[in-house]
Amino acid sequence: MIDEALLRELLDAADDDSALVLLEGRARVADRATRRGDDLRGAAVVLTRAELVDRLGTAHPAPQAMTLMAASLDDAVGKLGG
């Protein structure tokens, strides 16, 4: 569900308020305005771009850091459903 490509998309977002969100078992990146729209009503925010940069310590992380972060987030999200 959450992979390095989604995290890269979030890091590449122009707005620090862009976020990785979950809705109906699917993860995607959305900016603040999109999150407020009807299409994402009820979506859960996993983390914002600013929070991701803070956790990684940089906006330009090593590939290994992205892999580990994606695995950690995917594991945490997977545990929410059970």
C-alpha positions as CSV (number, residue, x, y, z in Angstrom):
1,M,0.0,0.0,0.0
2,I,2.6,2.6,1.1
3,D,5.8,2.4,-1.0
4,E,8.8,4.5,-1.9
5,A,7.1,5.9,-4.9
6,L,4.3,7.4,-2.7
7,L,6.8,8.9,-0.3
8,R,8.8,10.3,-3.2
9,E,5.6,11.9,-4.6
10,L,5.0,13.4,-1.2
11,L,8.5,14.8,-0.9
12,D,8.2,16.2,-4.4
13,A,5.0,18.1,-3.5
14,A,5.4,21.8,-3.5
15,D,3.3,22.4,-0.3
16,D,4.5,21.2,3.2
17,D,0.7,20.7,3.9
18,S,0.4,18.0,1.2
19,A,-0.2,14.7,2.9
20,L,-0.2,11.0,2.5
21,V,-3.9,10.0,3.1
22,L,-5.8,6.7,3.3
23,L,-9.3,6.2,2.0
24,E,-11.1,2.9,1.6
25,G,-7.8,1.0,1.8
26,R,-6.0,3.1,-0.7
27,A,-3.1,5.5,-0.1
28,R,-2.5,8.6,-2.1
29,V,-0.9,12.0,-1.9
30,A,-3.2,15.0,-1.7
31,D,-2.8,18.7,-1.1
32,R,-4.8,20.5,1.5
33,A,-7.4,21.8,-0.9
34,T,-8.0,18.4,-2.3
35,R,-8.3,16.8,1.2
36,R,-11.1,19.3,2.0
37,G,-13.1,18.2,-1.1
38,D,-15.8,15.6,-1.3
39,D,-13.6,13.0,-3.1
40,L,-11.5,12.6,0.1
41,R,-14.2,13.1,2.7
42,G,-13.4,10.7,5.6
43,A,-9.8,10.2,4.5
44,A,-7.2,9.6,7.3
45,V,-4.0,11.6,7.1
46,V,-1.0,9.4,7.7
47,L,1.5,12.2,7.6
48,T,2.3,15.5,5.9
49,R,5.2,16.4,3.8
50,A,6.7,18.5,6.6
51,E,6.3,15.6,9.0
52,L,8.0,13.2,6.6
53,V,11.0,15.6,6.1
54,D,11.2,15.9,9.9
55,R,11.2,12.1,10.4
56,L,13.8,11.6,7.6
57,G,15.9,14.5,8.7
58,T,16.2,15.8,5.1
59,A,14.1,16.4,1.9
60,H,16.7,14.4,0.0
61,P,17.0,11.1,1.8
62,A,19.1,8.1,0.8
63,P,17.2,5.3,-1.0
64,Q,17.7,3.0,2.0
65,A,16.0,5.6,4.3
66,M,13.0,5.8,1.9
67,T,12.7,2.0,1.8
68,L,12.8,1.8,5.6
69,M,10.3,4.6,6.1
70,A,7.9,3.1,3.5
71,A,8.1,-0.3,5.2
72,S,7.5,1.3,8.7
73,L,4.5,3.3,7.5
74,D,3.1,0.4,5.6
75,D,3.4,-1.8,8.7
76,A,1.8,0.8,11.0
77,V,-1.1,1.3,8.5
78,G,-1.6,-2.4,8.1
79,K,-2.0,-2.8,11.9
80,L,-4.7,-0.2,12.0
81,G,-7.1,-2.5,10.1
82,G,-6.7,-5.4,12.5
